[in-house]
Amino acid sequence: MNREERYKITSYDYADLFITDSNRLSSAIQCNENITTNIVDNTLSVAYIPVCNITYNSLYKYGYEAMPKCFGLLSAPPSCHILSTSCLNASNILMLREKPNFDLKGEGVLIGLVDTGIDYMNPVFQYEDKTSKIVSIWDQTIYSEDNFPQDLYYGTEFSREQINNAINSPNPFDIVPSTDEIGHGTALAGVAAGFPQPDYSFTGVAPNAEIIAVKLKTAKPYLKDFFKIPEGSICYQENDIIFGIAYLLQAAQRLKRPIVICIGVGTNQGSHAEVGILSSFLTRTSRIPGVAVVIAAGNEGNLGHHYFKESPSGDNLDYFELNVGGNESGFSMELWCAAPNTVSVNIITPAGEDIVRVPPIPPQQNTIQVHYQDTQILIDSIIKGTASGDQLIVFRFDQPLPGTWGFRIEGKGTLPSRYHVWLPMDNFINRGTFFLKPENETTLTTPGNSEFAIVITAYNHINDTLFYHASNGFTSNGFIKPDLAAPGMFILSPILNNEFARLNGTSLAAAHTAGVAAMILEWGVVRGNYPTMHTPEIGNLLIKGAKRLPDVAYPNKQWGFGILDIYNTYVILINEYYAR
């Protein structure tokens, strides 16, 4: 990519497609003369093609993995008038700091967030001398001729010097015009590394850690339309998230400092195994020394967005029902059948009419189009080209008729079979659309299936109960996730307009854990006790030190390996590290 072509990254006239080593450019892309690519790393690039090439059958033309997936925020509405004990006490952070040489507050560590941006004017992100805790901001939404990050080619990067000048200016947004209109990124950054505010009895988990913030640009209209994401939904593209992570790694390498990467966004798209573009990228990132990757598990546990069927034989018949709400404009749905088995699907309308059969092996390489009254259904049955190797059937409903839709599933073969069906995550679909007999397990949102990342669910630290919307494990192929539970209910968090609120969600739990990971990186990397430590080693320390509830078997699909307890981790360090 060069400067002359970089406008394509943000232009609505161009579509984005992934290119990987395992799935090179299809002939359909190669034949396009107007193609530009932007390199992520030596295994991944993003291609930009005219958006007119994205048609109803693009999953066939380019492959499922080539299309960026749509991600949303993983927080829930705030809780009002709730008083709670400190979540720092719940994780025994304050107890640890009473120990000599373990007054860890994240000194020398960076915490990076790829989210909705950050309210840099909030006092929680300023030291006592009114200088900023924020090392830099990359705002993907602001065009710049020259001030974009090296090799990323879009957005605007703001330095700490610019942020400090803005803080001390009567017109700060004339200098640094980046804002967080939603507040999600501001809340996560504050929970992880906010500077103490005694008047509000607030402090971040790692108040001496410094922050790098990425503000994601919104998903392009063509992609939201393709996957039937509601127009007003807060939605981000997978490739922008990946470039945001690449920026964080670039900045940490330049500064020669360890970094915690906190991911508070997710999606229900994908196989929910530890594969896929973003999940695989985070798995590679997790192996880098001095890097800790912490990911929110998701808030999909009880919303009826997942169906599952398992049979001892591949030769089986099943029937499931989907209730479609009265004001549903459209949605997508994905059925994943574990290889080597395949299934066929018959769709039955709310009036009981059998309108289409999707065969187990596509007879033609094209999207099936179904019209029923005002409803249009586009169906892609894919055998090849998924990272997991499983059969995938993608249903895209436009103006669906309200009522109960039926799906008759038939498999052939002698091997045991299983298949999953996922609806979009909350806020991408109406609450009135859900499976009538859902399965609450295997509801972790991607990338909460990343193999080596630290995946965090949320619990109520007041009474040790799980957050009522928390997604459940394991991954679709049985890999153990989530790893741990951390405080994620009634978390005192900075919000917009210099105010505070008690927020809920697994993204808050991930931010809390990101602060704890910064404490461990301070001990290991900054203080030189374990300078090569990376995500799996940090995760193992936290798992070893986790508090485990009586009468709960571990590892657990709801709780992972237990509840975050940094003091127990300290005891393990004393016994294992210092005993050498």
N, C-alpha and C positions, 0 to 999 in steps of 0.2 A: 504494500500500500504506500501511496505517496500523498503529499499535501493536496494535490489537485483532486484526488479521488475520495478524500476522507469525508466529504459531505454525505456520502452514501450511508455512512454509519447511522446518522440521525435522520436522514431523509425518509419521509413516508412513501416516497416513490420507489424505495428499494427494500427488498426483503433479505433476511439474514438466514444463512444455512451453515450448519456445522460440517467441517471436514475433519475426519480422523484417519489415523493410520490403518485402522481395521476396516474402515468403510470409506474408501477414497471417493472422489467426485464421481457421481454417476454420469453416464453419457449425456443425460439431459442437461446437466450443469456444464459439462465440458463443451457442449455444442454452443453454449451461450457466449457470444463474443464480448458482451459487456459485463465481464465478471471481474470483481476486485476481491482480494483476500487480505485479512488481517491475522497475523500469526499470534497465537496465545503461547504455545511452547512447541517443542519438537514433535509432539503427537497430536496437536489440535490447532485448527485454524477456523476462521469464520469467513464465509463467502458472502458477497453482497450482489444480488441480481435484481433486475427490474421487477417491481412488485407485480406487474402484469403476468409474470410467469407463475405466480402462485395461483393455482386454479383449484377447483373442487377435488381433483385427484392428485394433489401434490404429494401425499404420503406414498403413493405408488411411484411417482416420478422421481422423488428424491430420497425416499426412505424415512421411516419413523424417527430414527436417531438424528437425522439431519435437521429436523424442525425443532427450533428452540421451544422449551416448555414454559408454561406461564406460572409464576410464583406470586403468592400473597403473604400478608403479614400474619404472625403467629401470636397475637395478643388478643385478649378478651376485653369487654367493657370494664371500666373502672368500678371498684367497690366504694360505696359512699358510707361515711360515718362509721368506719370500721377501725377500731383500735387493736393493735397487735403488738406482740413482743418483737424485738429486733430479730430480723432474719440472720444477722451476723451472729447473734447468740445461738440460733438454731444450728448453724454450721460450725459452732465453736471457734469462730474466727477470733473473737476477743479473748478467749481463754488462751489461744495459741500465742497471742501477742504479749502475754504476760511472761512468757518464757524467755530467758536470756538468749540473745542472738536470733530470736524468731519473731521479732516485731516487724513482720513482713507486710508491706503496704504497696508492693508493686514497683518499688524504686528501680528505675532504669529499664522498665518493661513497657512495650507498646501494646495497646489494645485497639484492634482494628475492627470496624463495623461496616458492613455493606448493607445499607438500609435506606431510610427515608431522609438521610442527612442529619444535621445537628444544629441546634440553636446555640451558636457560639457565644451569644451575648448572655446566656444564662450564667449566673455566678457560680454554679456548681462546676463549670468548666474554666474557672479562673482561680489563680493563686491569690494569696492575700495582697500581693503587690499589684493586682489587677492585670497580670500578664496571663496569657492563655495556656491551658493544659493541652491544647490541641496542636499537634505537630503540623498537620496539614489537612485540607479538605479537598477531595476531588468531587466536584459537582458535574455529573454527566449531563445535566440539563442546560448548562450555560455554554453557549458557543464562544470560542476564543480563537483568534488568529494564530497565537503562538504559545499561550500558557496552558497547553494540554500536557498530560504526563508523557514522558518519553515512550515512543513506540505504541502508544495507545490511541492517539490521533483524534480524540474527541473530548468534549467537556472542557472544564477549566480547573486548574489546580491552584489553590490558595495556600501560601506559606504561612508559617507561624508569625513571621514579621508582618505580613499583610493583616493577619487576624489581630495582632496586637495594635497595629495602627487603627484598625476599625473600632476596636473596643474603646480607644481613647479619643475617638472622633465624635463630633456632634451628629454626624450623618454616617454611621458605620456601614450601612448597606450601599453607600456610594463607593466604598472601598472593597468590601467583600459582600457581594449581593446574594450569597448563598443562604437559603433559609430551609427550615424543616416545617413545612405546612401541616404535616400530619402529626408529628411528635413521637413517633415510634422509635426512630433512631436516637432521638434525644433521651428518651426514657431508658433505653438499653445502655447507652453510654454513661448516663448518670448512675445507674445501678451498679455497673461494673467499676467505674473509676471516678465518680463524682467527688469533688472536693467537699469536705465537711461544711455543713450549714447548721451551726448550733441552734439558731432560732427555730429551726424546723426539726431538730433532732435527727438530722439526715447526714449520712456519709455513704459514699460508695464503698464497695468491698475492698478495692485496691486504690485508695485515694491518691497515692503518689505515682501511679501509672499514668502514662500520657496516651493521648488518643489520636488515631487517624480515622477520619470519617469519609465514607464514600456515599454520595447521594445518587441513587439509581434513577435513571430516566425511565419514564413509563413505557410499557410495551407498545409497540407500533399497532395501529388500528387493524392492519391486515391480519396480524397474528391473533389478536383478540377475536376478530370476526371468524377466523378459520376454526378456532376451538370453542366458539360460541360463549366467550366470556362476556358477562354483562358490561355494557358500555361504561358505566360509572364506577366499576370496580377498581380498587387499587391493585395494579397488576404490573409485574416486572418480567423481563425476559431473561432466560437462562444465560445467554451469552454476555449480557451486561453484568450479571452477578459474577461470572467467571473473570471478566476483565477487571471488575472491582477487586476481587481476591488477588489477581495478578499485580494490581497496583499496590496493595498492602505489602505483598512480598517484595516488590521492587523497592518500596520506601524503607522497609526494615533492613534490607540488604545494604542500601545506601548508607543508612545510619549505623549499621553494624550493631543492631539491638535485637533482642528476642521479641517475639510478637505473639499475642493471642488473637486469633481470628474468630469472631463471634457471628454466627449465622442465625438470624431470627426470622427467616422467610422459609416457605416450603410450598410443596405442590402435591396433589394426589395423582399426577400424571406419572407414567412409568411403571415398571414391573415391581417396584418396592423390594427388589433385591439390591445387593451392594454393587450395582452396575449402573450404567447411564453416564451421560457426559459430565454433569456437575459432580455426581457422587464419585466417579472415578478420578476427576481432577482433584477433589478434596482428599481422596485416599492418597494420591501422590503427594499432595501438599503436606499431609500429616506426617510423612516420613522425613521431612526436612528438619535437621537439628535446629533447636532454638525456636521452633514453631509449635503452638498448641492450637488445635482446631476444635471449637466447641459449637455444637449444633442443637437447636431446639427440636424436640421430638414431634411437635405438632399438637393441635387441639381438635382432633377428629374422632376421639374415642367413643362418643355416644350420639353421633349425628345421623347414623343410618346411611353412611356413604360407602359401606363396604359389604359385599356379599361373598361367601366362600362355600365351595362344595368339594368334598373329598370322597372318593369311591375306591374300594379295594380292587375294582376292575375298570379297565378303560372302556368296557362296553356297558354304558350306563345311560340313564335317562333322568333328567332333572327339570324342574320348573321353578322359576323365581319370579317375583312380582315387584314392580317399581311404581310407586305412587308419584304422579306428576302434579305439582301444585297448580292452582288456578291462574296464577300470574307469571308462569314460567315462560320466558321468551325463547330460551334455547339453552342447550348444555351438551357436553360431550360425555361419553362413558366408555371405559376401557375394560375389555375382558382379556385376561391373560391365562392361557392354558399351559401348564408346565410340560415341557418337552420330555419325551418324544410324542406324547399324546396330542391329538387335535380334536376339536369338537365342531359340530354344526349348530346353528341357532335359528329358530323360528321366532318371529316377532308377532305377538297377538295384541291387537288394539284394545282399548277400553270397551269397545262394543263386542269383543270376542272374535273379531275377524283375523284370520291368519294371513298376513299380507306379504311376507317374504321369508325365504329360507336362505341363510348364509351357509354355504357348504364348508366342510372342514378343510378342503384344499381349493383355493380359488380357481374356477374354470377359465377366467380371463384376468389379465393384469390391468384391472381398472376398478374404480370406485363404484359400488352399487348405489343407485339412486332410487329412493322409494318416495312416492307421493301418496298421502292419505288425507283426504279433506284438505285442511290448511297446513298440515304437517308435512315437512320434508325431512327425510332421514338419509344421511350419507354414511355408507358403511365401507370400511376398509378392512379386509381380511388379509393379514400379513403372516407369512410363514418364515420368510428370510428377512434378514436385515435388522433384527432386534438384538441388542447387546447380550441379552440372556439366552437367546436361541429359542425362546418360547413362542407359541402361537399368540398373536395379538389380533383382536378385533376391536376397531374403534368405531363407535356409533356417534354421529353428530346430529342432534335433533334441533330443528329450527321450527319455532312456533308449535311446540308439541301440544296435542290435545290433552286437556286435563283428565285425570282419572288414573285407573290402574292398568298399566301395561304389563303384559306377560312375556316371558322369554323361555322357550322350551329348548333345552340343551340335550344333545345326543352325542355320545362318544363311541368310538370304535377301537377295539383292541383288547389285549389281555393284561396289560400292565396296569398297576394302580394309577389312578389319575386324580388330579386336583386342578381347580381353576379358581381364580379370583376375579371379582368385578369391582371397579372403583368408580364412583361419581366424583365430580370436582370437589375441591375443598370448600369449606365455609366461606361465604362472601362471593364465591364464583357461581353459586347456585342458590335457588330459593330454598328457605327452610321447609317449605311444603313438599319438596321433592326428596324422596328417600326410599330405600328398600324396605319392604314390609317385614322381612325376616333377616335383618342385618347381622353381620358378625363383627363384634367390636374389636377383636384381635386383628393384628396385621394392619393397623391404621396409622403407623408412623408416616409422616409426610417426608418425601424426598427433599433434601439429601440426608434425612435422619437414618438412612440405611448405609451410610458410608462406613467402610470396614474399620478403619483405624481412628476415625474421629471420635471425640467424646460426645455422645448423644445424651441429652438431658431431658427428663420429664419433670413435671411440676407437682409439688405437694403443698398442702396447707401445714405450715410449720407450727401453727397454734395447737392443732389436735392430731397431727401425724396421719392425716387422711389424704388420699390422692386428689389432685385437681379434677373436678368433675368432667371436664372436657378433654383431659389428657389422652393423647394417642397411646395405643398399646402396641407392644411388639408381638412376635419377633419380626424379622424381615420375612418376605414371602418364601425364601428358601431356608428358613430356620436359623439364620445367623442371629446371635444374641444382641439385641438392641431393644430398649435404651440401655445405657450403661448405669446411670444413676438418677436419683431424684434429688432435686434441689428446691429451696423455697420459691414458689411461683404464684402464691395467692396473697393478696393484701400487701403487695410490695410497695413501700413508699418510693415514689419515682418522680423525678422532675418532668414536668410537662410544659406545654407552651405558656407564654406570658409570665414566665418566672414563677409558676405555681407548682404545687405538688398534688399528686393523687395516688391512691392505692390501686395498683393495677394487677391484673391476673394474666396468666398464660405461660406456656412453656418457653416463650422467648425471654420472659423475665427471669425464669429459672436458668436459662442458658447464660444470660448476662451476669447473674450472680456467680455462676460457676466460672465464667471467663475471668472475673476478678480473683477467684481462688487460684485459677491456673496462673495468673500473673504473679501471685505470691510465690508459687512453686518455681516459676522461671526466675524470679529474683534470687531465691535461695540457690537454685541449681546453676544458672548461667551467669547472672550478674555477679554473684558472690563467688563464682568459680568452683562450687562444690560438685557440679555435674554439668559441665559446659556443653555436652553433646546431647542432652536430653531432648526428646521430641514427644509428639502427641501420644503414641501408644504407651510410652513409659510414664508420662504424667497421668494418663487414664488408669493405668494399672495401680499406681500409688493411691489414687483416689478410690478405686474399687477395693483395694486391700483395707483402707481405712474406713470404709462405709459403715454406717450404723445399720444393723439389721433387726427388723421387728420380729418379735416372737410370733410363732405360728404362721410365718410366711416362708415358703420354700424359695430358695435363690439358686440360680438367676430366675427372675420373675418377669413375666410379660408386661406387668404394669410398673414395677419398681426397679427393674434392672437388677443390679447387684446390691442395692440398698440406698440409704440416704447419705448425702454428702456430709462428711465430718472431718474437717481439716485437722483437728487435734489428734484424732486417731491416726491420721496419716503421719503426723509428726512423731507419734510414738513408734510407728513402723520405721521411720527414718532413723530414729535414735537406735532402735534395736538392730536394724539391718545395715545402715550406712556407717554410722559412727562406731559400730562394733567391729568394723573391719580392721 
